[in-house]
């Protein structure tokens, strides 16, 4: 009898362990956001926007394409037209990249500007005030979007993976897979880190997703289809891309490749 009881217990433990191992991961609760456009400004429609960040009332932007890539800095305020104002004019800066580089995402961290390249597996590190090239670092795979969490640089490569790198030498620390409703979220592109979450553009998609960087789960989403539709379409490449968080407004500046405008949007959780 003891043998039969032991066998039964063993069989039950196998069944329970199998169920635990095969159980699907917990689906994170997801916030659906609506948005309100609270401001807009011009955006140079020649910019093939790859990365966008706002720091000290200055936009830092990277523009892609081979033999055309550059990084630029310009003030958030468009009302000052006085070219004699040295402080205003000196805040505008543009630096071409070498012809063999295709510029991708960028981020500012510890007074350095980090810029990804698409297929060249090279991270470019610039002085943010002068755009002097300080360093380059090698990495494996492609570069798409880039942000930072105050400790690490976070990269996307067009898959559903986020890569966490050292800001010192761009050594890879860890990776996190991104899912929404158990489905992999592919084509992660431009990134922005805000209040402990990673916001991401999805290439050729009109949604922004909010990602928990610890679990990789999408915890929020906003549909910007109406905003995208307000931009006259002149090219199939004219997709939504560019997220810059405005701390003062607690809102996001949004633009796209070849867009003539940027929009400041305020998000509200739908009840």
CORWO-V284959 format. One record per pair of residues at least 4 apart in sequence whose ideal C-beta (glycine too) atoms are under 6 Angstrom apart, sorted by sequence separation. I is the first residue (numbers start at 1). J is the second residue. D is the distance in Angstrom with one decimal. If there is no record, write none. Layout:
{{I & J & D} {I & J & D}}
//
This chain:
{{18 & 22 & 6.0} {86 & 90 & 5.7} {97 & 101 & 4.3} {224 & 228 & 5.8} {255 & 259 & 4.9} {54 & 59 & 5.7} {64 & 69 & 5.5} {108 & 113 & 5.6} {117 & 122 & 4.9} {126 & 131 & 5.2} {127 & 132 & 4.4} {148 & 153 & 5.1} {165 & 170 & 4.8} {166 & 171 & 4.4} {179 & 184 & 5.9} {180 & 185 & 5.2} {193 & 198 & 5.6} {194 & 199 & 5.9} {212 & 217 & 5.1} {233 & 238 & 5.9} {246 & 251 & 5.2} {83 & 89 & 5.8} {97 & 103 & 5.4} {53 & 60 & 4.8} {63 & 70 & 5.4} {107 & 114 & 5.4} {126 & 133 & 5.8} {127 & 134 & 5.8} {147 & 154 & 5.1} {165 & 172 & 5.7} {178 & 185 & 4.6} {191 & 198 & 5.8} {192 & 199 & 4.6} {211 & 218 & 5.8} {212 & 219 & 5.1} {245 & 252 & 5.8} {246 & 253 & 5.9} {255 & 262 & 4.3} {80 & 88 & 5.1} {154 & 162 & 5.6} {155 & 163 & 4.4} {52 & 61 & 5.2} {62 & 71 & 5.0} {106 & 115 & 4.6} {115 & 124 & 4.4} {125 & 134 & 4.8} {146 & 155 & 5.5} {164 & 173 & 4.7} {191 & 200 & 5.3} {199 & 208 & 5.7} {200 & 209 & 5.3} {209 & 218 & 4.9} {210 & 219 & 5.4} {243 & 252 & 5.8} {244 & 253 & 4.2} {253 & 262 & 5.4} {254 & 263 & 5.0} {125 & 135 & 4.1} {154 & 164 & 5.8} {164 & 174 & 4.9} {210 & 220 & 3.2} {51 & 62 & 4.2} {61 & 72 & 5.3} {105 & 116 & 4.9} {114 & 125 & 5.7} {145 & 156 & 4.0} {190 & 201 & 4.3} {199 & 210 & 5.6} {253 & 264 & 5.4} {254 & 265 & 5.7} {50 & 62 & 4.6} {104 & 116 & 4.0} {124 & 136 & 5.8} {144 & 156 & 4.5} {152 & 164 & 4.6} {153 & 165 & 4.5} {163 & 175 & 5.4} {188 & 200 & 4.9} {189 & 201 & 4.3} {209 & 221 & 5.3} {228 & 240 & 5.5} {60 & 73 & 5.3} {112 & 125 & 5.5} {113 & 126 & 4.2} {144 & 157 & 5.4} {197 & 210 & 5.1} {198 & 211 & 4.4} {242 & 255 & 4.1} {251 & 264 & 5.2} {252 & 265 & 5.4} {50 & 64 & 4.6} {104 & 118 & 5.2} {122 & 136 & 5.5} {123 & 137 & 4.3} {144 & 158 & 5.0} {153 & 167 & 5.4} {161 & 175 & 5.3} {162 & 176 & 4.7} {189 & 203 & 4.6} {207 & 221 & 5.6} {208 & 222 & 5.1} {48 & 63 & 4.9} {58 & 73 & 5.4} {59 & 74 & 5.5} {102 & 117 & 5.9} {113 & 128 & 4.4} {142 & 157 & 4.4} {187 & 202 & 5.2} {198 & 213 & 5.1} {241 & 256 & 5.3} {251 & 266 & 4.6} {47 & 63 & 4.6} {48 & 64 & 4.7} {75 & 91 & 5.1} {101 & 117 & 4.9} {102 & 118 & 3.9} {141 & 157 & 5.1} {161 & 177 & 5.8} {187 & 203 & 4.1} {207 & 223 & 5.5} {240 & 256 & 4.6} {241 & 257 & 5.3} {48 & 65 & 5.2} {58 & 75 & 5.9} {121 & 138 & 5.8} {160 & 177 & 5.7} {239 & 256 & 5.7} {74 & 92 & 5.0} {121 & 139 & 5.6} {160 & 178 & 4.7} {206 & 224 & 5.1} {239 & 257 & 5.7} {57 & 76 & 4.8} {101 & 120 & 5.6} {206 & 225 & 4.3} {238 & 257 & 5.8} {73 & 93 & 4.6} {237 & 257 & 5.5} {238 & 258 & 4.7} {72 & 94 & 4.4} {206 & 228 & 5.0} {119 & 142 & 5.9} {235 & 258 & 5.8} {70 & 94 & 5.6} {71 & 95 & 5.2} {160 & 184 & 4.1} {118 & 143 & 5.9} {160 & 185 & 5.0} {70 & 96 & 4.7} {117 & 143 & 5.6} {160 & 186 & 5.1} {116 & 143 & 3.1} {69 & 97 & 4.2} {231 & 259 & 5.5} {158 & 187 & 5.7} {116 & 146 & 5.0} {139 & 170 & 5.5} {67 & 99 & 4.4} {69 & 101 & 5.5} {137 & 169 & 5.9} {156 & 188 & 4.1} {69 & 102 & 5.8} {137 & 170 & 3.9} {178 & 211 & 5.6} {69 & 103 & 3.7} {206 & 240 & 5.8} {156 & 191 & 5.8} {204 & 239 & 5.5} {66 & 102 & 5.4} {95 & 131 & 3.8} {41 & 78 & 5.1} {179 & 216 & 5.9} {64 & 102 & 5.3} {93 & 131 & 5.8} {178 & 216 & 4.7} {180 & 218 & 3.8} {64 & 103 & 5.0} {104 & 143 & 4.5} {107 & 146 & 4.8} {109 & 148 & 4.5} {177 & 216 & 5.0} {104 & 144 & 5.6} {105 & 145 & 4.1} {106 & 146 & 5.9} {107 & 147 & 5.0} {176 & 216 & 4.4} {201 & 241 & 5.1} {62 & 103 & 4.3} {105 & 146 & 3.5} {107 & 148 & 5.0} {62 & 106 & 4.6} {71 & 115 & 5.9} {145 & 189 & 5.1} {147 & 191 & 4.0} {149 & 193 & 5.1} {199 & 243 & 5.5} {144 & 189 & 5.2} {145 & 190 & 4.5} {147 & 192 & 5.5} {145 & 191 & 3.8} {147 & 193 & 4.4} {123 & 170 & 5.0} {190 & 241 & 5.2} {192 & 243 & 4.1} {194 & 245 & 4.8} {190 & 242 & 5.9} {50 & 103 & 5.6} {55 & 108 & 5.1} {62 & 115 & 5.7} {190 & 243 & 5.7} {192 & 245 & 5.5} {50 & 104 & 4.8} {51 & 105 & 3.9} {50 & 105 & 5.9} {51 & 106 & 3.6} {53 & 108 & 5.8} {109 & 167 & 5.5} {105 & 190 & 5.9} {33 & 220 & 6.0} {35 & 222 & 5.8} {28 & 217 & 3.7} {30 & 219 & 5.9} {31 & 220 & 4.1} {33 & 222 & 4.0} {52 & 242 & 3.8} {54 & 244 & 4.2} {28 & 219 & 5.3} {53 & 244 & 5.4} {49 & 241 & 5.2} {52 & 244 & 4.6} {54 & 246 & 5.7} {49 & 242 & 4.5} {49 & 255 & 5.8} {49 & 257 & 5.0} {48 & 257 & 5.1} {43 & 255 & 5.1} {45 & 258 & 5.4} {45 & 260 & 4.2} {43 & 259 & 5.3} {43 & 261 & 5.4} {43 & 262 & 4.5} {40 & 261 & 5.5} {41 & 262 & 5.2} {40 & 263 & 4.9} {39 & 264 & 4.0} {37 & 263 & 5.2} {38 & 264 & 5.3} {37 & 265 & 5.6} {38 & 266 & 5.2} {35 & 265 & 4.3} {36 & 266 & 4.9} {35 & 267 & 5.4} {33 & 267 & 4.4} {34 & 268 & 5.3} {33 & 269 & 5.9} {34 & 270 & 5.4} {31 & 269 & 5.0} {32 & 270 & 4.5}}
//
